[in-house]
């Protein structure tokens, strides 16, 4: 794999009550997940906890969570965040577990977006992409949260991160995440 090729990807999926599992948002065109695979991932594990899964060519760290919704028949919407590393290395799979707290915090921030259920309902009704629905403030907030957590999740498993990555992380980082960054970037050997 060339050094210029992206190897880390971040996806937000949801369960559409009519069409089944679907992609809610990602900045990446590469998407190895079909609806059967997403459905399998959504059914894996119990409760709201991170779970890594190794496939033949890539590994994922997943976190399934629920958001209350008066628009859903069940009273909640089911979502899943998936961070994918497109490399078949066993060390990546082991290191994904270290990123569990980061993916949990990402889900927590998404849950706090009050407009989420209404916008998801409109996305279903009008069959449009999130960016086409006209909710600029929500889109900007979603992209900001997405970018922040992608930068944290995409930090190297070992070695020192690039200076521009560090500069982009000037934010209030929780202590659990800061501990991960220090451990993964400074103490872990290749």
Order of alpha helices (4+ residues) and beta strands (2+ residues): beta-beta-alpha-beta-beta-beta-alpha-alpha-alpha-alpha-alpha-alpha
